[in-house]
């Protein structure tokens, strides 16, 4: 199945991705970091930007959602102070083995 059947859909995807990245950049540059809602908005915007970007690169919904969730979970762990090398290695292993598992099922 072709994800982007026409150039119009591809350009809409690229435009949406650029818009989301502009929003994330705006939050980083112009907002004060003390607001709790800002952190949630930043993580939601980052998830959306990564999801659309990975979808444009991989053209696979499952892989895009997996990698976007992986990055956001690592940032949440780092924000809460428990994101050390061991947790990142365990999450990386879980994502890699999950991808291998789903690749075996899809065959």
Chimera marker file (.cmm) of the C-alpha trace (Angstrom):
<marker_set name="trace">
<marker id="1" x="0.000" y="0.000" z="0.000" r="1" g="1" b="0" radius="0.5"/>
<marker id="2" x="1.377" y="3.334" z="-0.998" r="1" g="1" b="0" radius="0.5"/>
<marker id="3" x="1.022" y="5.817" z="1.843" r="1" g="1" b="0" radius="0.5"/>
<marker id="4" x="1.313" y="8.939" z="-0.272" r="1" g="1" b="0" radius="0.5"/>
<marker id="5" x="-0.518" y="8.232" z="-3.509" r="1" g="1" b="0" radius="0.5"/>
<marker id="6" x="0.038" y="11.663" z="-4.946" r="1" g="1" b="0" radius="0.5"/>
<marker id="7" x="2.434" y="14.551" z="-4.661" r="1" g="1" b="0" radius="0.5"/>
<marker id="8" x="-0.363" y="16.601" z="-3.097" r="1" g="1" b="0" radius="0.5"/>
<marker id="9" x="-0.521" y="14.295" z="-0.061" r="1" g="1" b="0" radius="0.5"/>
<marker id="10" x="3.250" y="14.260" z="0.237" r="1" g="1" b="0" radius="0.5"/>
<marker id="11" x="3.411" y="18.049" z="0.222" r="1" g="1" b="0" radius="0.5"/>
<marker id="12" x="0.605" y="18.215" z="2.791" r="1" g="1" b="0" radius="0.5"/>
<marker id="13" x="2.577" y="15.839" z="5.014" r="1" g="1" b="0" radius="0.5"/>
<marker id="14" x="5.750" y="17.885" z="4.641" r="1" g="1" b="0" radius="0.5"/>
<marker id="15" x="3.798" y="21.087" z="5.339" r="1" g="1" b="0" radius="0.5"/>
<marker id="16" x="2.234" y="19.582" z="8.460" r="1" g="1" b="0" radius="0.5"/>
<marker id="17" x="5.631" y="18.390" z="9.638" r="1" g="1" b="0" radius="0.5"/>
<marker id="18" x="7.197" y="21.821" z="9.132" r="1" g="1" b="0" radius="0.5"/>
<marker id="19" x="4.263" y="23.447" z="10.958" r="1" g="1" b="0" radius="0.5"/>
<marker id="20" x="4.645" y="21.095" z="13.939" r="1" g="1" b="0" radius="0.5"/>
<marker id="21" x="8.404" y="21.615" z="14.107" r="1" g="1" b="0" radius="0.5"/>
<marker id="22" x="7.848" y="25.390" z="13.954" r="1" g="1" b="0" radius="0.5"/>
<marker id="23" x="5.453" y="25.072" z="16.899" r="1" g="1" b="0" radius="0.5"/>
<marker id="24" x="7.951" y="23.042" z="18.922" r="1" g="1" b="0" radius="0.5"/>
<marker id="25" x="10.683" y="25.571" z="18.107" r="1" g="1" b="0" radius="0.5"/>
<marker id="26" x="8.384" y="28.422" z="19.131" r="1" g="1" b="0" radius="0.5"/>
<marker id="27" x="7.739" y="26.731" z="22.481" r="1" g="1" b="0" radius="0.5"/>
<marker id="28" x="11.466" y="26.277" z="23.059" r="1" g="1" b="0" radius="0.5"/>
<marker id="29" x="12.484" y="29.814" z="22.164" r="1" g="1" b="0" radius="0.5"/>
<marker id="30" x="9.687" y="32.114" z="23.298" r="1" g="1" b="0" radius="0.5"/>
<marker id="31" x="8.035" y="30.466" z="26.331" r="1" g="1" b="0" radius="0.5"/>
<marker id="32" x="9.231" y="30.448" z="29.919" r="1" g="1" b="0" radius="0.5"/>
<marker id="33" x="10.070" y="26.926" z="31.113" r="1" g="1" b="0" radius="0.5"/>
<marker id="34" x="8.313" y="27.129" z="34.492" r="1" g="1" b="0" radius="0.5"/>
<marker id="35" x="4.799" y="26.286" z="33.301" r="1" g="1" b="0" radius="0.5"/>
<marker id="36" x="3.702" y="22.656" z="33.739" r="1" g="1" b="0" radius="0.5"/>
<marker id="37" x="1.255" y="22.879" z="30.815" r="1" g="1" b="0" radius="0.5"/>
<marker id="38" x="4.107" y="24.017" z="28.609" r="1" g="1" b="0" radius="0.5"/>
<marker id="39" x="5.982" y="20.770" z="29.260" r="1" g="1" b="0" radius="0.5"/>
<marker id="40" x="2.941" y="18.693" z="28.286" r="1" g="1" b="0" radius="0.5"/>
<marker id="41" x="2.366" y="20.843" z="25.219" r="1" g="1" b="0" radius="0.5"/>
<marker id="42" x="5.997" y="20.535" z="24.228" r="1" g="1" b="0" radius="0.5"/>
<marker id="43" x="5.938" y="16.749" z="24.579" r="1" g="1" b="0" radius="0.5"/>
<marker id="44" x="2.663" y="16.487" z="22.646" r="1" g="1" b="0" radius="0.5"/>
<marker id="45" x="3.979" y="18.756" z="19.889" r="1" g="1" b="0" radius="0.5"/>
<marker id="46" x="7.247" y="16.852" z="19.766" r="1" g="1" b="0" radius="0.5"/>
<marker id="47" x="5.366" y="13.564" z="19.542" r="1" g="1" b="0" radius="0.5"/>
<marker id="48" x="3.289" y="14.891" z="16.653" r="1" g="1" b="0" radius="0.5"/>
<marker id="49" x="6.298" y="16.319" z="14.833" r="1" g="1" b="0" radius="0.5"/>
<marker id="50" x="8.280" y="13.118" z="15.267" r="1" g="1" b="0" radius="0.5"/>
<marker id="51" x="5.302" y="10.992" z="14.249" r="1" g="1" b="0" radius="0.5"/>
<marker id="52" x="4.722" y="12.870" z="11.007" r="1" g="1" b="0" radius="0.5"/>
<marker id="53" x="8.456" y="13.069" z="10.281" r="1" g="1" b="0" radius="0.5"/>
<marker id="54" x="9.021" y="9.369" z="10.871" r="1" g="1" b="0" radius="0.5"/>
<marker id="55" x="5.917" y="8.593" z="8.832" r="1" g="1" b="0" radius="0.5"/>
<marker id="56" x="7.370" y="10.555" z="5.932" r="1" g="1" b="0" radius="0.5"/>
<marker id="57" x="10.695" y="8.739" z="6.265" r="1" g="1" b="0" radius="0.5"/>
<marker id="58" x="9.603" y="5.156" z="6.957" r="1" g="1" b="0" radius="0.5"/>
<marker id="59" x="6.084" y="5.168" z="5.404" r="1" g="1" b="0" radius="0.5"/>
<marker id="60" x="5.028" y="2.757" z="8.143" r="1" g="1" b="0" radius="0.5"/>
<marker id="61" x="2.576" y="3.742" z="10.892" r="1" g="1" b="0" radius="0.5"/>
<marker id="62" x="3.689" y="1.139" z="13.435" r="1" g="1" b="0" radius="0.5"/>
<marker id="63" x="7.359" y="2.038" z="13.191" r="1" g="1" b="0" radius="0.5"/>
<marker id="64" x="6.646" y="5.782" z="13.299" r="1" g="1" b="0" radius="0.5"/>
<marker id="65" x="4.461" y="5.477" z="16.414" r="1" g="1" b="0" radius="0.5"/>
<marker id="66" x="7.011" y="3.197" z="18.084" r="1" g="1" b="0" radius="0.5"/>
<marker id="67" x="9.964" y="5.533" z="17.522" r="1" g="1" b="0" radius="0.5"/>
<marker id="68" x="8.049" y="8.710" z="18.408" r="1" g="1" b="0" radius="0.5"/>
<marker id="69" x="6.811" y="7.099" z="21.630" r="1" g="1" b="0" radius="0.5"/>
<marker id="70" x="10.344" y="5.899" z="22.395" r="1" g="1" b="0" radius="0.5"/>
<marker id="71" x="11.799" y="9.406" z="22.140" r="1" g="1" b="0" radius="0.5"/>
<marker id="72" x="9.002" y="10.992" z="24.191" r="1" g="1" b="0" radius="0.5"/>
<marker id="73" x="9.243" y="8.327" z="26.925" r="1" g="1" b="0" radius="0.5"/>
<marker id="74" x="13.011" y="8.900" z="27.182" r="1" g="1" b="0" radius="0.5"/>
<marker id="75" x="12.428" y="12.650" z="27.544" r="1" g="1" b="0" radius="0.5"/>
<marker id="76" x="9.764" y="12.067" z="30.216" r="1" g="1" b="0" radius="0.5"/>
<marker id="77" x="12.150" y="9.813" z="32.128" r="1" g="1" b="0" radius="0.5"/>
<marker id="78" x="14.940" y="12.388" z="31.842" r="1" g="1" b="0" radius="0.5"/>
<marker id="79" x="12.594" y="15.138" z="33.066" r="1" g="1" b="0" radius="0.5"/>
<marker id="80" x="11.596" y="13.074" z="36.102" r="1" g="1" b="0" radius="0.5"/>
<marker id="81" x="15.219" y="12.297" z="36.928" r="1" g="1" b="0" radius="0.5"/>
<marker id="82" x="15.179" y="8.550" z="36.281" r="1" g="1" b="0" radius="0.5"/>
<marker id="83" x="16.434" y="8.565" z="32.691" r="1" g="1" b="0" radius="0.5"/>
<marker id="84" x="19.834" y="6.969" z="33.072" r="1" g="1" b="0" radius="0.5"/>
<marker id="85" x="21.849" y="4.849" z="30.653" r="1" g="1" b="0" radius="0.5"/>
<marker id="86" x="20.390" y="1.573" z="31.924" r="1" g="1" b="0" radius="0.5"/>
<marker id="87" x="16.785" y="2.698" z="31.362" r="1" g="1" b="0" radius="0.5"/>
<marker id="88" x="17.641" y="3.973" z="27.890" r="1" g="1" b="0" radius="0.5"/>
<marker id="89" x="19.350" y="0.658" z="27.061" r="1" g="1" b="0" radius="0.5"/>
<marker id="90" x="16.346" y="-1.320" z="28.327" r="1" g="1" b="0" radius="0.5"/>
<marker id="91" x="13.916" y="0.799" z="26.309" r="1" g="1" b="0" radius="0.5"/>
<marker id="92" x="16.107" y="0.485" z="23.230" r="1" g="1" b="0" radius="0.5"/>
<marker id="93" x="16.174" y="-3.289" z="23.634" r="1" g="1" b="0" radius="0.5"/>
<marker id="94" x="12.405" y="-3.421" z="24.064" r="1" g="1" b="0" radius="0.5"/>
<marker id="95" x="11.851" y="-1.315" z="20.926" r="1" g="1" b="0" radius="0.5"/>
<marker id="96" x="14.309" y="-3.361" z="18.853" r="1" g="1" b="0" radius="0.5"/>
<marker id="97" x="12.889" y="-6.690" z="19.967" r="1" g="1" b="0" radius="0.5"/>
<marker id="98" x="9.355" y="-5.397" z="19.455" r="1" g="1" b="0" radius="0.5"/>
<marker id="99" x="10.225" y="-4.437" z="15.884" r="1" g="1" b="0" radius="0.5"/>
<marker id="100" x="11.796" y="-7.859" z="15.282" r="1" g="1" b="0" radius="0.5"/>
<marker id="101" x="8.694" y="-9.544" z="16.722" r="1" g="1" b="0" radius="0.5"/>
<marker id="102" x="6.315" y="-7.548" z="14.561" r="1" g="1" b="0" radius="0.5"/>
<marker id="103" x="8.444" y="-8.153" z="11.469" r="1" g="1" b="0" radius="0.5"/>
<marker id="104" x="8.206" y="-11.901" z="12.115" r="1" g="1" b="0" radius="0.5"/>
<marker id="105" x="4.411" y="-11.688" z="12.554" r="1" g="1" b="0" radius="0.5"/>
<marker id="106" x="3.906" y="-9.657" z="9.344" r="1" g="1" b="0" radius="0.5"/>
<marker id="107" x="5.412" y="-12.400" z="7.182" r="1" g="1" b="0" radius="0.5"/>
<link id1="1" id2="2" r="1" g="1" b="0" radius="0.2"/>
<link id1="2" id2="3" r="1" g="1" b="0" radius="0.2"/>
<link id1="3" id2="4" r="1" g="1" b="0" radius="0.2"/>
<link id1="4" id2="5" r="1" g="1" b="0" radius="0.2"/>
<link id1="5" id2="6" r="1" g="1" b="0" radius="0.2"/>
<link id1="6" id2="7" r="1" g="1" b="0" radius="0.2"/>
<link id1="7" id2="8" r="1" g="1" b="0" radius="0.2"/>
<link id1="8" id2="9" r="1" g="1" b="0" radius="0.2"/>
<link id1="9" id2="10" r="1" g="1" b="0" radius="0.2"/>
<link id1="10" id2="11" r="1" g="1" b="0" radius="0.2"/>
<link id1="11" id2="12" r="1" g="1" b="0" radius="0.2"/>
<link id1="12" id2="13" r="1" g="1" b="0" radius="0.2"/>
<link id1="13" id2="14" r="1" g="1" b="0" radius="0.2"/>
<link id1="14" id2="15" r="1" g="1" b="0" radius="0.2"/>
<link id1="15" id2="16" r="1" g="1" b="0" radius="0.2"/>
<link id1="16" id2="17" r="1" g="1" b="0" radius="0.2"/>
<link id1="17" id2="18" r="1" g="1" b="0" radius="0.2"/>
<link id1="18" id2="19" r="1" g="1" b="0" radius="0.2"/>
<link id1="19" id2="20" r="1" g="1" b="0" radius="0.2"/>
<link id1="20" id2="21" r="1" g="1" b="0" radius="0.2"/>
<link id1="21" id2="22" r="1" g="1" b="0" radius="0.2"/>
<link id1="22" id2="23" r="1" g="1" b="0" radius="0.2"/>
<link id1="23" id2="24" r="1" g="1" b="0" radius="0.2"/>
<link id1="24" id2="25" r="1" g="1" b="0" radius="0.2"/>
<link id1="25" id2="26" r="1" g="1" b="0" radius="0.2"/>
<link id1="26" id2="27" r="1" g="1" b="0" radius="0.2"/>
<link id1="27" id2="28" r="1" g="1" b="0" radius="0.2"/>
<link id1="28" id2="29" r="1" g="1" b="0" radius="0.2"/>
<link id1="29" id2="30" r="1" g="1" b="0" radius="0.2"/>
<link id1="30" id2="31" r="1" g="1" b="0" radius="0.2"/>
<link id1="31" id2="32" r="1" g="1" b="0" radius="0.2"/>
<link id1="32" id2="33" r="1" g="1" b="0" radius="0.2"/>
<link id1="33" id2="34" r="1" g="1" b="0" radius="0.2"/>
<link id1="34" id2="35" r="1" g="1" b="0" radius="0.2"/>
<link id1="35" id2="36" r="1" g="1" b="0" radius="0.2"/>
<link id1="36" id2="37" r="1" g="1" b="0" radius="0.2"/>
<link id1="37" id2="38" r="1" g="1" b="0" radius="0.2"/>
<link id1="38" id2="39" r="1" g="1" b="0" radius="0.2"/>
<link id1="39" id2="40" r="1" g="1" b="0" radius="0.2"/>
<link id1="40" id2="41" r="1" g="1" b="0" radius="0.2"/>
<link id1="41" id2="42" r="1" g="1" b="0" radius="0.2"/>
<link id1="42" id2="43" r="1" g="1" b="0" radius="0.2"/>
<link id1="43" id2="44" r="1" g="1" b="0" radius="0.2"/>
<link id1="44" id2="45" r="1" g="1" b="0" radius="0.2"/>
<link id1="45" id2="46" r="1" g="1" b="0" radius="0.2"/>
<link id1="46" id2="47" r="1" g="1" b="0" radius="0.2"/>
<link id1="47" id2="48" r="1" g="1" b="0" radius="0.2"/>
<link id1="48" id2="49" r="1" g="1" b="0" radius="0.2"/>
<link id1="49" id2="50" r="1" g="1" b="0" radius="0.2"/>
<link id1="50" id2="51" r="1" g="1" b="0" radius="0.2"/>
<link id1="51" id2="52" r="1" g="1" b="0" radius="0.2"/>
<link id1="52" id2="53" r="1" g="1" b="0" radius="0.2"/>
<link id1="53" id2="54" r="1" g="1" b="0" radius="0.2"/>
<link id1="54" id2="55" r="1" g="1" b="0" radius="0.2"/>
<link id1="55" id2="56" r="1" g="1" b="0" radius="0.2"/>
<link id1="56" id2="57" r="1" g="1" b="0" radius="0.2"/>
<link id1="57" id2="58" r="1" g="1" b="0" radius="0.2"/>
<link id1="58" id2="59" r="1" g="1" b="0" radius="0.2"/>
<link id1="59" id2="60" r="1" g="1" b="0" radius="0.2"/>
<link id1="60" id2="61" r="1" g="1" b="0" radius="0.2"/>
<link id1="61" id2="62" r="1" g="1" b="0" radius="0.2"/>
<link id1="62" id2="63" r="1" g="1" b="0" radius="0.2"/>
<link id1="63" id2="64" r="1" g="1" b="0" radius="0.2"/>
<link id1="64" id2="65" r="1" g="1" b="0" radius="0.2"/>
<link id1="65" id2="66" r="1" g="1" b="0" radius="0.2"/>
<link id1="66" id2="67" r="1" g="1" b="0" radius="0.2"/>
<link id1="67" id2="68" r="1" g="1" b="0" radius="0.2"/>
<link id1="68" id2="69" r="1" g="1" b="0" radius="0.2"/>
<link id1="69" id2="70" r="1" g="1" b="0" radius="0.2"/>
<link id1="70" id2="71" r="1" g="1" b="0" radius="0.2"/>
<link id1="71" id2="72" r="1" g="1" b="0" radius="0.2"/>
<link id1="72" id2="73" r="1" g="1" b="0" radius="0.2"/>
<link id1="73" id2="74" r="1" g="1" b="0" radius="0.2"/>
<link id1="74" id2="75" r="1" g="1" b="0" radius="0.2"/>
<link id1="75" id2="76" r="1" g="1" b="0" radius="0.2"/>
<link id1="76" id2="77" r="1" g="1" b="0" radius="0.2"/>
<link id1="77" id2="78" r="1" g="1" b="0" radius="0.2"/>
<link id1="78" id2="79" r="1" g="1" b="0" radius="0.2"/>
<link id1="79" id2="80" r="1" g="1" b="0" radius="0.2"/>
<link id1="80" id2="81" r="1" g="1" b="0" radius="0.2"/>
<link id1="81" id2="82" r="1" g="1" b="0" radius="0.2"/>
<link id1="82" id2="83" r="1" g="1" b="0" radius="0.2"/>
<link id1="83" id2="84" r="1" g="1" b="0" radius="0.2"/>
<link id1="84" id2="85" r="1" g="1" b="0" radius="0.2"/>
<link id1="85" id2="86" r="1" g="1" b="0" radius="0.2"/>
<link id1="86" id2="87" r="1" g="1" b="0" radius="0.2"/>
<link id1="87" id2="88" r="1" g="1" b="0" radius="0.2"/>
<link id1="88" id2="89" r="1" g="1" b="0" radius="0.2"/>
<link id1="89" id2="90" r="1" g="1" b="0" radius="0.2"/>
<link id1="90" id2="91" r="1" g="1" b="0" radius="0.2"/>
<link id1="91" id2="92" r="1" g="1" b="0" radius="0.2"/>
<link id1="92" id2="93" r="1" g="1" b="0" radius="0.2"/>
<link id1="93" id2="94" r="1" g="1" b="0" radius="0.2"/>
<link id1="94" id2="95" r="1" g="1" b="0" radius="0.2"/>
<link id1="95" id2="96" r="1" g="1" b="0" radius="0.2"/>
<link id1="96" id2="97" r="1" g="1" b="0" radius="0.2"/>
<link id1="97" id2="98" r="1" g="1" b="0" radius="0.2"/>
<link id1="98" id2="99" r="1" g="1" b="0" radius="0.2"/>
<link id1="99" id2="100" r="1" g="1" b="0" radius="0.2"/>
<link id1="100" id2="101" r="1" g="1" b="0" radius="0.2"/>
<link id1="101" id2="102" r="1" g="1" b="0" radius="0.2"/>
<link id1="102" id2="103" r="1" g="1" b="0" radius="0.2"/>
<link id1="103" id2="104" r="1" g="1" b="0" radius="0.2"/>
<link id1="104" id2="105" r="1" g="1" b="0" radius="0.2"/>
<link id1="105" id2="106" r="1" g="1" b="0" radius="0.2"/>
<link id1="106" id2="107" r="1" g="1" b="0" radius="0.2"/>
</marker_set>
